[in-house]
């Protein structure tokens, strides 16, 4: 299960929250949550990435970078 970090920067109209999940082999997968709106109009889209990383920090950095790029493209 992914652990998402809530102290997310706001890019454009999205809050970008990176996530990380440790695999059975000790490597890490990354994901990013893009949230916008509030209340009944809130939307949360989660993107997961297939690349595996040696450290949790590498996975978080990758997710943050990709999330910022996605937020700017939308």
MARVO-754662 format. One record per residue: x, y, z of N, C-alpha, C in turn. Coordinates in steps of 0.2 Angstrom, whole numbers, plus 5000, padded with zeros to 4 digits. Layout:
N
XYZXYZXYZ/...
REM end
This chain:
74
500449945000500050005000500450065000/500350114996500650174996500550225002/501150255004501050305009501250375005/500650415006500750485003500950535008/501350585005501550635010501150695009/500850725014500350775014500550845013/501250855015501450925014501650945007/501150945003501250944995501251014993/501651034988501651094985501051104980/500751164979500251174975500551204968/500451164963500651184956500051194952/499951254949499351274946498751274950/498251224949497751224953497751154957/498351114957498351054960498851044965/498651004970499150994976499450924974/500150924974500550864971500750834977/500550774979500750734984501150664982/501750664983502150604981501950544986/502050484983501950424987502450374986/502550324991503050274990502750214993/503050154990502850084993503450044992/503550014998504149964998503949894995/504249864990504149804987504449744992/504249684990504449624994505249614993/505549644987506249634986506649694989/506349734993506649794996506649854992/506449854986506549914982505849954983/505850014980505250054981504950074974/504250074974503850104969503650174971/503450214965503250284967502550294964/502250344967501550364964501450434966/501050464963500850534964500150544964/499850594969499150604969499150684967/498650694962498550764960497850784962/497750824967497150844970496950914968/496250924967496050994965495350994968/495151054969494451074971494351054979/493751064981493651054988492851034989/492750994994492050974996491850924991/491150934988490850894984491150894977/491550944975491950954969492650934969/492850904974493550884975493650824970/494250824967494450774963495250754965/495350684965495950654967496150604961/496650614958496950574953497550544955/497650474955498350444957498650414951/499250434950499650394945500150354948/500250294946500750254948501350244943/501950234945502450224940502850154941/503050124935503250054935504050054937/504350104937505050104938505250094946/505650044947505850034954506450064956/506550094962507050134965507450094971/508050104972508450084977508250114984/508050174984507850204990507250244990/506950254996506250284996506350354994/506850384995506950454993507050464986/507350414982507350424975506650414972/506250374975505550364973505150424974/505250454980504850514981505050574977/505650574975505950634971505650624964/505650554961505350544955504650564955/504250544960503550554960503350634960/503750664964503750744964503850774957/504350754954504550784948504050764942/503750704942503250684937502650714939/502450724945501850754947501850824945/502350864946502450934944502350944937/502650894933502550904926501850884924/501550834927500850824925500350884927/500450914932500050974935500151024930/500751044927500851094923500551084916/500451014914500251004907499451004907/499150994913498450994913498051064913/
REM end
